[in-house]
């Protein structure tokens, strides 16, 4: 096992890690983010993400899981005073047994594979990090290849997003892109190389029900901001805009819920097509 350092009071290193929890700019400058929870940390290690530090309670005996993690995962080992670790755990009561500091991946669209059965989602200007995490979890559940976050909004590496993904962030690439134009150009390049990606927007005033659209080919869904919906720029890039038929008094679904319904419908069509073939 690597040598362990100890932090017993709020020094500069602790303050840097604590800032990662609440400050996107600090995460970007440091090139790292905080991961909490057994499943997310386990998946980060299993998927080969670069672990920069593993921080554990200096006064608590290690479980079998934590001992194995500290033995085999990369990164620095840090034993931290329980009160400080509780702050990094975002918990008011007991601190997490282990908190990881993980390296940020590149925001490169090449991380998202595009093939004959490509299924991806754009989330434009999301305001709630929890919705990002939930959407990533749905992508993972229904065979999605990746998430693209466009515009200025919530961060996929915010602790709330990481927790809401329940570890799926480490299985499904999430790439941040400044504008819709860059994503549209990326789609055009794939089309030019033989992947006929269809861009499907989702909106309560869409042209067609989502179940009436052929989603068996390469598909990129676009989900708009939780309050303002699809931007004018994204509406121009969409090949079709789909609606989700609803009963009752609700006029629309939560953004992550709408994306989940659309992803399920794509998965249903593909499974049916495969069975028929």
C-alpha positions as CSV (number, residue, x, y, z in Angstrom):
1,X,0.0,0.0,0.0
2,X,1.2,3.5,-0.8
3,X,2.4,5.8,2.0
4,X,-0.4,7.6,3.8
5,X,-0.2,11.3,4.8
6,X,-2.4,12.8,7.6
7,X,-4.6,15.9,7.7
8,X,-5.9,16.8,11.1
9,X,-6.8,20.5,10.6
10,X,-8.1,22.6,7.7
11,X,-4.9,23.2,5.8
12,X,-4.5,24.5,2.2
13,X,-5.0,21.0,0.6
14,X,-8.2,20.4,2.6
15,X,-9.5,23.9,1.5
16,X,-8.7,23.1,-2.1
17,X,-10.7,19.8,-2.0
18,X,-13.5,21.4,-0.1
19,X,-13.8,24.1,-2.8
20,X,-14.2,21.4,-5.4
21,X,-17.6,20.6,-3.9
22,X,-19.1,24.0,-4.7
23,X,-17.0,25.8,-7.2
24,X,-17.0,24.7,-10.9
25,X,-14.2,27.1,-11.7
26,X,-12.0,25.5,-9.0
27,X,-12.8,22.1,-10.4
28,X,-11.8,23.1,-13.9
29,X,-8.6,24.8,-12.8
30,X,-7.5,21.9,-10.6
31,X,-8.7,19.3,-13.2
32,X,-10.3,17.2,-10.6
33,X,-13.6,16.6,-8.8
34,X,-14.8,14.9,-5.6
35,X,-16.5,11.5,-5.7
36,X,-18.6,10.2,-2.7
37,X,-20.1,6.8,-2.1
38,X,-19.1,3.2,-2.4
39,X,-20.7,2.4,-5.8
40,X,-19.5,5.6,-7.6
41,X,-15.9,5.2,-6.3
42,X,-15.9,1.5,-7.1
43,X,-17.0,2.1,-10.7
44,X,-14.5,5.0,-11.1
45,X,-11.7,2.6,-10.3
46,X,-13.1,-0.3,-12.3
47,X,-13.6,1.9,-15.4
48,X,-10.0,3.1,-15.2
49,X,-10.5,6.7,-14.2
50,X,-7.4,8.4,-12.8
51,X,-7.7,8.6,-9.0
52,X,-5.6,11.4,-7.6
53,X,-6.3,10.9,-3.9
54,X,-8.2,8.5,-1.6
55,X,-9.2,10.1,1.6
56,X,-10.3,8.0,4.6
57,X,-11.2,8.5,8.2
58,X,-8.1,8.6,10.4
59,X,-9.9,7.2,13.4
60,X,-12.1,4.6,11.8
61,X,-11.1,0.9,11.1
62,X,-11.2,0.2,7.4
63,X,-13.8,-2.1,6.0
64,X,-12.8,-4.9,3.6
65,X,-13.9,-2.8,0.7
66,X,-11.9,0.3,1.8
67,X,-8.8,-1.8,2.5
68,X,-8.9,-3.4,-1.0
69,X,-9.5,0.0,-2.5
70,X,-6.6,1.6,-0.8
71,X,-4.4,-1.4,-1.7
72,X,-5.1,-1.5,-5.4
73,X,-6.4,1.8,-6.6
74,X,-4.0,4.6,-7.7
75,X,-3.5,8.0,-6.1
76,X,-2.3,9.4,-2.9
77,X,-3.6,8.0,0.4
78,X,-4.8,10.6,3.0
79,X,-6.0,9.9,6.5
80,X,-8.2,12.8,7.6
81,X,-9.8,13.9,10.8
82,X,-13.4,12.8,11.0
83,X,-14.8,16.3,11.2
84,X,-13.0,17.4,8.1
85,X,-13.9,14.3,6.2
86,X,-17.5,14.9,7.1
87,X,-17.3,18.2,5.2
88,X,-16.0,16.5,2.1
89,X,-18.7,13.9,2.5
90,X,-21.5,16.5,2.5
91,X,-23.0,14.7,5.4
92,X,-24.2,16.2,8.7
93,X,-23.8,13.0,10.6
94,X,-21.3,10.2,10.0
95,X,-18.6,10.9,7.4
96,X,-18.2,8.7,4.3
97,X,-15.6,5.9,4.9
98,X,-13.7,7.0,1.8
99,X,-13.9,10.1,-0.4
100,X,-12.0,10.1,-3.8
101,X,-10.5,12.9,-5.7
102,X,-10.7,12.0,-9.4
103,X,-9.1,13.6,-12.5
104,X,-11.5,15.3,-14.9
105,X,-11.6,13.8,-18.4
106,X,-11.2,15.9,-21.5
107,X,-14.3,17.6,-23.0
108,X,-13.7,15.9,-26.3
109,X,-16.6,14.6,-28.4
110,X,-14.4,11.8,-29.7
111,X,-15.0,10.2,-26.2
112,X,-18.6,9.4,-27.4
113,X,-18.6,6.4,-29.8
114,X,-21.0,6.7,-32.8
115,X,-22.0,3.5,-34.6
116,X,-25.0,2.0,-36.4
117,X,-27.0,1.8,-33.1
118,X,-25.8,5.1,-31.6
119,X,-28.1,6.6,-29.0
120,X,-27.1,9.8,-27.3
121,X,-28.6,12.9,-25.6
122,X,-27.8,16.6,-25.5
123,X,-28.9,18.5,-22.4
124,X,-28.9,22.2,-23.3
125,X,-28.3,24.7,-20.5
126,X,-29.3,22.5,-17.6
127,X,-30.0,24.3,-14.4
128,X,-30.2,21.4,-11.9
129,X,-27.2,19.1,-11.5
130,X,-29.4,16.4,-10.1
131,X,-31.2,16.3,-13.5
132,X,-27.9,15.8,-15.2
133,X,-27.1,12.8,-13.0
134,X,-30.5,11.3,-13.5
135,X,-30.2,11.6,-17.2
136,X,-26.8,10.0,-17.3
137,X,-28.3,7.1,-15.2
138,X,-31.1,6.7,-17.8
139,X,-28.6,6.7,-20.7
140,X,-26.7,3.9,-18.9
141,X,-29.9,1.9,-18.3
142,X,-31.1,2.1,-22.0
143,X,-27.8,1.7,-23.8
144,X,-26.9,5.3,-24.4
145,X,-23.4,6.1,-25.7
146,X,-23.0,9.5,-24.1
147,X,-24.3,12.8,-22.9
148,X,-23.4,16.2,-24.3
149,X,-24.1,19.3,-22.2
150,X,-24.3,22.5,-24.2
151,X,-24.3,26.1,-23.2
152,X,-23.7,27.6,-19.7
153,X,-25.5,25.6,-17.1
154,X,-25.0,23.0,-14.3
155,X,-21.9,20.9,-14.3
156,X,-21.9,17.0,-14.7
157,X,-19.1,16.9,-12.1
158,X,-21.0,18.8,-9.4
159,X,-21.3,16.4,-6.4
160,X,-25.1,16.5,-6.8
161,X,-24.9,15.3,-10.4
162,X,-22.3,12.6,-9.5
163,X,-24.5,11.3,-6.7
164,X,-27.7,11.3,-8.8
165,X,-25.9,9.3,-11.5
166,X,-25.2,6.5,-8.9
167,X,-21.9,5.8,-10.6
168,X,-23.2,5.8,-14.2
169,X,-21.1,8.9,-14.9
170,X,-18.1,6.6,-15.0
171,X,-19.7,4.3,-17.6
172,X,-21.3,6.9,-19.9
173,X,-19.1,9.8,-21.2
174,X,-20.4,13.3,-20.4
175,X,-18.9,16.0,-22.6
176,X,-19.3,19.8,-22.1
177,X,-19.5,21.8,-25.3
178,X,-20.0,25.6,-25.5
179,X,-22.6,25.8,-28.3
180,X,-25.1,23.8,-30.4
181,X,-23.1,24.7,-33.6
182,X,-20.2,22.6,-32.5
183,X,-22.4,19.6,-31.8
184,X,-24.2,20.1,-35.2
185,X,-20.8,20.1,-36.9
186,X,-19.8,16.9,-35.1
187,X,-23.0,15.3,-36.3
188,X,-22.4,16.4,-39.9
189,X,-18.9,14.9,-39.8
190,X,-20.4,11.5,-38.8
191,X,-23.1,11.8,-41.5
192,X,-20.3,12.4,-44.0
193,X,-18.6,9.2,-42.9
194,X,-21.8,7.1,-43.3
195,X,-23.5,7.4,-39.9
196,X,-27.0,9.0,-40.6
197,X,-27.5,10.5,-37.1
198,X,-31.0,11.9,-36.7
199,X,-31.3,14.9,-34.3
200,X,-34.6,14.6,-32.4
201,X,-35.7,17.5,-30.2
202,X,-38.2,17.0,-27.4
203,X,-40.9,19.6,-26.7
204,X,-44.5,19.7,-25.5
205,X,-45.4,21.3,-28.9
206,X,-43.5,18.8,-31.0
207,X,-44.6,17.9,-34.5
208,X,-45.1,14.1,-33.8
209,X,-45.5,11.7,-30.9
210,X,-42.2,10.2,-29.9
211,X,-43.6,6.7,-30.5
212,X,-44.3,7.5,-34.1
213,X,-40.7,8.4,-35.0
214,X,-38.3,5.7,-36.2
215,X,-35.6,5.6,-33.5
216,X,-33.9,2.4,-34.5
217,X,-31.1,4.2,-36.4
218,X,-28.4,6.5,-35.0
219,X,-30.3,9.0,-32.8
220,X,-29.3,12.1,-30.8
221,X,-32.1,13.4,-28.5
222,X,-32.0,17.1,-27.5
223,X,-33.5,18.1,-24.1
224,X,-34.0,21.8,-23.5
225,X,-33.5,23.8,-20.3
226,X,-35.9,22.9,-17.5
227,X,-37.6,26.3,-17.7
228,X,-37.2,27.7,-21.2
229,X,-37.1,24.5,-23.2
230,X,-35.3,24.1,-26.5
231,X,-33.4,27.2,-27.7
232,X,-34.0,28.7,-31.1
233,X,-30.6,27.5,-32.2
234,X,-31.3,23.9,-31.3
235,X,-34.7,24.0,-32.9
236,X,-33.0,24.9,-36.2
237,X,-30.6,21.9,-35.9
238,X,-33.3,19.3,-35.1
239,X,-34.5,17.1,-37.9
240,X,-37.7,16.4,-36.0
241,X,-39.3,17.7,-32.8
242,X,-41.1,15.0,-30.8
243,X,-43.7,15.3,-28.1
244,X,-44.6,12.9,-25.3
245,X,-48.4,12.4,-25.2
246,X,-49.8,13.0,-21.7
247,X,-53.1,12.8,-19.8
248,X,-54.0,14.7,-16.7
249,X,-53.3,18.3,-15.8
250,X,-49.5,18.3,-16.3
251,X,-48.4,20.3,-19.3
252,X,-44.9,18.9,-19.4
253,X,-42.5,16.5,-17.7
254,X,-39.4,17.2,-15.7
255,X,-36.5,17.4,-18.2
256,X,-34.8,14.3,-17.0
257,X,-38.1,12.4,-16.9
258,X,-38.8,13.4,-20.5
259,X,-35.4,12.2,-21.6
260,X,-36.0,8.9,-19.8
261,X,-39.3,8.4,-21.6
262,X,-37.6,9.1,-25.0
263,X,-34.7,6.8,-24.3
264,X,-37.0,4.0,-23.2
265,X,-39.0,4.4,-26.4
266,X,-35.8,4.2,-28.5
267,X,-34.7,1.1,-26.5
268,X,-38.2,-0.5,-26.9
269,X,-38.2,0.0,-30.7
270,X,-34.7,-1.4,-31.0
271,X,-35.4,-4.4,-28.9
272,X,-38.6,-5.1,-31.0
273,X,-36.7,-4.6,-34.2
274,X,-34.0,-7.0,-33.1
275,X,-36.6,-9.6,-32.1
276,X,-38.4,-9.2,-35.4
277,X,-35.1,-9.7,-37.2
